[in-house]
Amino acid sequence: MAGTPDMRKIVVILLLFTAVVAAVLLYFMLGKPAPKAASLLPESTLLFLDVPDFSQARDDFAKTELYALWHEPEVQAFLEKPLAAVQGMAADLGAPREANGLGNQILNAMQGEAFFAVTHVTIFPAFSPGLVLGVDARHKRMEATAALYALENNLKRSYPKGRFQDKKHLGVKYSVWEPQPGVQVCHAWLNSLVVFTLGEDALRDVIACYVGQPPRDFKPLAASAKYENVLGHAPKHNEFLAYLNTEELLNLLGPLLALAPQTSRMFENLARIQTSASSMAFLDGGIEDVGFVGYSKPEAKPTPPTRRKTLALTSPDTLVYCVRSADLAALYDDAMQSLSQSGSASVMPALTQFEQALSNRGIHIREDVLQKFGPELALMAHWPSGAPAPTLAVVSEIADASAIRPAVDGVMDALKEATLGDDTRFPWDETEYAGLKLRTVHIGGPVLAPTYATTDQFFILASTPDGARELLARTKEAGPTLTKSELYTRSMMRLPTNGSSYVYANLRGLFEPLYVQGTPGLSRLGTNDFLDLTKLPRSETIAKHLFPLVSATVSEPQQTTTISFSPFGKPLLLATGIGATLWVGNTFAPTLQQYINPAVSTKPSGTAARSAPRENQTATSQTLPTR
């Protein structure tokens, strides 16, 4: 029976009223901003990884060259097999078969801040870390809640003997999942922020901070002077921040490190560090990284800004130029102490032989040589057109060249003797160029024949005689340098001018010849279950997304800041560098081996004798190599 008009009116009014109340509740539930992670964590937090705005970071990352490179069809075709293999291995371990769909659901739910923290670590009587993970779902809270409900049901089915319950603390509801005894995962919604913790006490501490009832002596990470200092040196719009409370960590691990003799020197250096951090921003198609180290005590002699005098030895086509101010005597002491404490059976004999050879020659390496080197030290590389490998060179500024030349020769003799052998196995070939003596030891034919010379201003050690002669020519007659390269000058404009060290690496210029050298050998290997090497992307497909890596470090009495800009960012650049090193080893090892093996296997006979110079390899070139 149809209701009367008055009844229908009452029902409509009740429905409208219910809808309004629900809308108001929904607004207050979803509309209130989520608390910031740093306000919920204690000042003593050991590790804090933070993405301030995950959805914005995803949008910004999509504008980088790295993202564009990943989505190149040739790259995707090459990665098809390894990605499928990884997905298959994950499925074998219990991951869902539709991993991509699940991954997208998780990523889409991460709208605001996402963070992970280690608030504390208890070692005795049992190891117990305080782990906190949080994600701000913003307007995706309903979807995230449904996903959590589904996850809980899956866990209940997988662990029928587990304990799953809801509780309250200070008026905030939270859930406790204990699938197995001793494994307790808890989570709670703080507005649109869902927080997970390992253990119930950790979540109760977070809730207490959220409702404004923290312990009396509690100080949040957001109010920490150390943390504020880190934020002050991060990029203005950082997409990611990694904060390490080194001081607190050393208080925890310091006694253990101090007991180990081989780590005592490292512990002394670490003891000065209060905090270390790394932050990241996506801009202009690349990734800007800022590394920061804060010290508890001012350094007595902070590293001064480098004057970059060695730029005079570069050319517009130099591919790598790394320069820094360095106290070589102090670096040598640190290195020798670390090597001595390592107790390595392979290193110690060579180290002992080197020191004995110096003693036999009456050379005190610190006073006679190293204290007269520097402060500027540089590494350079260029790849002459048609050459099988790049030419590398280490250049150091020197003082009182005429007085230290004999000592330098003695040190190089001792070093060769300790690492390669005496003159019966690897003799020096001595030549002259522009009135200066060059000494060469042939290890890898035209690819590697270390050659050094000492000018009035610089000590030069190059990987080949031609490389050394090219640098000597620039000391005699000034020519165009890297400063005449628009690519170099434009890239370096991103960096501060008072750096104690600088790095410039033309990644495209390095990649193209290296890829050409290595690709044929890899392609001949064919295919396997993990890789199809016949589908290697073309060089130009990858190279068009590359641009120079630049970096600068500014040293101050109580802090050090390193700013870098690259197509990859530090973590991926490190992984790429390791991969490139392995690639270079595979590419050039056979060439080096054919030169090294015969020389090493040569038996010493009788008295050591210096062989005649190999004119075809060390004679003055008619023309200097050009890029």
Residue pairs with C-beta under 8 A, 6 or more apart in sequence:
3 11
29 141
29 191
30 138
30 139
30 141
30 191
30 192
32 191
32 192
33 191
33 192
34 112
34 113
34 136
34 138
34 190
34 191
34 192
34 193
35 190
35 191
35 193
35 210
36 113
36 222
37 48
37 50
37 113
37 115
37 117
37 134
38 48
38 50
38 220
38 221
38 222
38 227
39 209
39 220
39 221
39 222
40 132
40 134
40 190
40 195
40 206
40 209
40 210
40 220
41 48
41 117
41 119
41 132
41 206
41 209
41 220
41 221
42 119
42 120
42 205
42 218
42 219
42 220
42 221
43 219
43 220
43 221
43 223
43 224
43 227
44 119
44 120
44 245
44 248
45 117
45 118
45 119
45 120
45 221
45 243
45 245
45 248
46 118
46 119
46 120
46 121
46 244
46 245
46 248
46 249
46 252
47 116
47 117
47 118
47 242
47 243
47 244
47 245
48 115
48 116
48 117
48 221
48 227
48 241
48 242
48 243
48 245
49 115
49 116
49 117
49 240
49 241
49 242
49 243
50 113
50 114
50 115
50 240
50 241
50 242
50 243
51 57
51 113
51 114
51 115
51 239
51 240
51 241
52 113
52 238
52 239
52 241
53 112
53 113
53 239
54 110
54 111
54 112
54 113
54 114
54 135
54 136
55 110
55 111
55 112
56 239
57 239
57 240
57 282
58 107
60 239
60 281
60 282
60 283
61 67
61 239
61 282
63 282
63 285
64 282
64 285
64 286
64 287
64 567
65 285
65 286
65 545
65 546
65 547
65 567
66 287
66 545
66 567
66 568
66 569
66 572
68 545
69 75
69 542
69 545
69 567
70 76
72 537
72 541
72 542
72 545
74 535
74 537
74 538
74 541
75 537
75 541
75 542
77 535
78 532
78 535
78 536
78 537
80 532
81 529
81 530
81 531
81 532
82 530
82 531
85 529
85 530
87 99
90 99
91 97
91 99
96 102
105 143
105 147
106 147
108 140
108 143
109 135
109 137
109 140
109 143
109 144
109 147
110 135
110 136
110 137
111 136
111 137
111 138
111 139
111 140
111 192
112 135
112 136
112 137
112 138
112 192
112 193
113 134
113 135
113 136
113 193
114 134
114 135
114 136
115 132
115 133
115 134
116 131
116 132
116 133
116 134
117 131
117 132
117 133
118 129
118 130
118 131
118 132
119 130
119 131
119 132
119 202
119 205
120 129
120 130
121 127
121 128
121 129
121 130
121 252
122 128
122 129
123 252
128 199
129 198
130 197
130 198
130 199
130 202
131 197
131 198
131 202
132 195
132 196
132 197
132 202
132 206
133 195
133 196
133 197
134 193
134 194
134 195
134 196
135 144
135 193
135 194
136 192
136 193
137 143
137 144
137 192
137 193
137 194
138 192
139 192
141 189
141 192
144 194
145 189
148 187
148 194
152 164
152 175
152 177
155 162
155 164
155 177
155 179
156 162
156 164
158 179
159 179
159 180
162 177
162 178
162 179
162 180
163 176
163 177
163 178
164 175
164 176
164 177
164 178
165 175
165 176
166 173
166 174
166 175
166 176
167 173
167 174
167 175
167 176
168 174
169 203
169 204
169 207
169 208
170 207
170 208
170 211
170 213
171 211
172 188
172 190
172 207
172 210
172 211
173 188
173 189
174 186
174 187
174 188
174 203
174 207
175 186
175 187
175 188
176 184
176 185
176 186
176 200
177 184
177 185
177 186
177 187
178 184
178 185
179 185
184 198
184 199
184 200
185 196
185 197
185 198
186 196
186 197
186 199
186 200
186 202
186 203
187 194
187 195
187 196
187 197
187 203
188 194
188 195
188 203
188 206
188 207
190 206
190 207
190 210
195 203
195 206
197 203
197 206
205 214
208 214
208 215
209 218
209 220
214 220
221 227
226 245
226 247
226 274
226 275
226 294
227 243
227 275
229 275
229 294
229 559
230 241
230 243
230 275
230 277
230 279
230 292
230 294
231 241
233 277
233 279
233 290
233 292
233 559
233 561
234 241
234 277
234 279
234 290
234 292
235 279
235 280
235 281
235 288
235 290
236 281
237 281
237 283
238 279
238 280
238 281
238 290
239 280
239 281
239 282
240 279
240 280
241 277
241 278
241 279
241 280
242 277
242 278
242 279
243 275
243 277
244 275
244 276
244 277
245 275
246 270
246 273
246 274
246 275
246 276
247 273
247 274
247 275
247 296
250 257
250 267
250 270
250 271
250 273
254 267
254 271
257 263
257 264
257 266
257 267
257 270
258 264
258 267
261 341
262 341
262 342
262 343
264 341
265 334
265 337
265 338
265 341
266 338
272 295
272 296
272 297
272 299
273 293
273 294
273 295
273 296
274 294
274 295
274 296
275 292
275 293
275 294
276 291
276 292
276 293
276 294
277 291
277 292
278 289
278 290
278 291
278 292
278 570
279 289
279 290
279 292
280 287
280 288
280 289
280 290
280 569
280 570
281 287
281 288
282 288
285 547
285 567
286 547
286 565
286 566
286 567
287 565
287 566
287 567
287 568
287 569
288 494
288 563
288 564
288 565
289 562
289 563
289 564
289 565
289 566
289 569
289 570
290 561
290 562
290 563
290 564
291 561
291 562
291 564
291 570
292 559
292 560
292 561
292 562
293 559
293 560
293 561
294 558
294 559
295 557
295 558
295 559
295 560
297 558
298 557
298 558
299 555
299 557
299 558
301 327
302 500
302 555
302 556
302 557
303 324
303 325
303 326
303 327
303 500
303 501
303 555
304 325
304 375
304 500
304 555
305 325
305 498
305 499
305 500
306 323
306 324
306 325
306 375
306 376
306 499
306 500
306 501
306 502
307 376
308 323
308 376
308 502
309 376
309 397
309 457
310 323
310 376
310 378
310 380
310 395
310 397
310 458
311 321
311 323
311 481
311 482
311 483
312 474
312 475
312 478
312 481
313 378
313 380
313 393
313 395
313 458
313 460
313 471
313 474
313 475
313 481
314 321
314 380
314 481
314 482
315 382
315 474
315 479
315 480
315 481
315 482
315 627
316 480
316 481
316 482
316 484
316 485
316 488
317 382
317 485
317 509
317 626
317 627
318 380
318 381
318 382
318 482
319 381
319 382
319 383
319 390
319 505
319 506
319 509
319 510
320 379
320 380
320 381
320 382
320 504
320 505
320 506
320 510
321 378
321 379
321 380
321 482
321 502
321 503
321 504
322 378
322 379
322 380
322 501
322 502
322 503
322 504
322 505
323 376
323 377
323 378
323 379
323 501
323 502
324 376
324 377
324 378
324 500
324 501
324 502
324 553
325 374
325 375
325 376
325 377
325 500
325 501
326 374
326 375
326 376
326 377
327 374
327 375
328 370
328 371
328 373
328 374
328 377
328 396
329 366
329 370
329 371
332 365
332 366
332 370
333 366
336 351
339 347
339 348
339 351
340 348
340 351
350 418
350 419
351 418
353 417
353 418
354 414
354 415
354 417
354 418
354 419
357 413
357 414
357 417
357 418
358 364
358 365
358 410
358 411
358 414
361 410
361 413
361 414
363 369
363 407
363 410
363 411
363 414
365 411
368 404
368 407
369 404
369 407
369 408
369 411
372 398
372 399
372 400
372 403
372 404
373 396
373 397
373 398
373 459
374 396
374 397
374 398
375 397
376 396
376 397
377 394
377 395
377 396
377 397
378 394
378 395
378 396
379 392
379 393
379 394
379 395
380 392
380 393
380 395
380 471
381 390
381 391
381 392
381 393
381 510
382 390
382 391
382 627
383 389
383 390
383 391
383 509
383 510
383 513
383 627
384 391
384 466
384 625
384 626
384 627
385 625
385 626
385 627
387 625
388 446
388 447
388 517
388 588
388 591
389 447
389 448
389 463
389 517
389 588
389 591
390 463
390 510
390 513
391 462
391 463
391 464
391 466
391 467
391 470
391 625
392 462
392 463
392 467
393 460
393 461
393 462
393 463
393 467
393 468
393 471
394 460
394 461
394 462
395 458
395 459
395 460
395 461
395 471
396 458
396 459
397 457
397 458
398 404
398 454
398 457
398 458
398 459
401 454
401 455
401 456
401 457
404 454
405 454
408 452
408 454
408 459
409 439
412 439
412 452
413 428
416 426
416 428
416 441
420 426
420 441
420 443
421 600
422 604
422 608
423 608
423 609
423 610
423 611
424 602
424 604
424 605
424 608
424 609
425 599
425 600
425 602
425 604
426 441
426 442
426 443
426 599
427 441
427 609
427 610
427 611
428 439
428 440
428 441
428 610
429 439
429 440
429 441
429 442
429 611
429 613
429 614
429 617
429 618
430 437
430 438
430 439
430 440
430 613
431 437
431 438
431 440
431 465
431 613
431 618
431 619
431 620
432 438
433 453
433 468
433 469
433 472
433 620
434 472
434 473
434 476
436 453
436 454
436 455
436 472
437 453
438 451
438 452
438 453
438 465
438 468
438 469
438 472
438 618
439 451
439 452
439 453
440 449
440 450
440 451
440 465
440 617
440 618
441 449
441 450
442 449
442 595
442 599
442 614
442 617
443 449
443 450
443 592
443 595
443 596
443 599
444 591
444 592
444 595
444 596
445 591
445 592
445 594
445 595
445 617
446 464
446 617
447 464
447 588
447 591
447 592
447 595
448 463
448 464
448 592
448 595
449 463
449 464
449 465
449 617
449 618
450 461
450 462
450 463
451 461
451 462
451 463
451 464
451 465
451 467
451 468
451 618
452 459
452 460
452 461
452 462
452 468
453 459
453 460
453 468
453 472
454 460
455 472
455 475
457 475
458 475
460 468
460 471
460 472
461 468
462 468
462 471
465 617
465 618
466 621
466 624
466 625
469 620
469 621
469 624
470 624
470 625
473 624
482 488
482 504
483 489
487 506
487 548
488 504
488 548
491 504
491 547
491 548
491 550
491 565
492 502
492 504
492 550
494 550
494 563
494 565
495 502
495 550
495 551
495 552
495 563
495 565
496 552
496 554
496 563
498 554
499 552
499 553
499 554
500 553
500 554
500 555
501 551
501 552
501 553
502 550
502 551
502 552
503 549
503 550
503 551
503 552
503 564
504 548
504 549
504 550
505 548
505 549
505 550
506 548
507 546
507 547
507 548
507 549
507 566
507 567
508 543
508 546
508 547
508 548
511 539
511 542
511 543
511 546
512 539
512 543
514 580
514 583
514 584
514 587
515 539
515 542
515 543
516 539
517 587
517 588
518 583
518 584
518 586
518 587
519 536
519 539
521 586
521 587
522 533
522 536
523 533
523 534
523 536
525 533
526 533
526 534
527 533
527 534
545 567
546 567
547 567
548 566
549 564
549 565
549 566
549 567
549 573
550 564
550 565
550 566
551 562
551 563
551 564
551 565
552 562
552 563
552 564
553 560
553 561
553 562
554 560
554 561
554 562
554 563
564 570
566 573
568 576
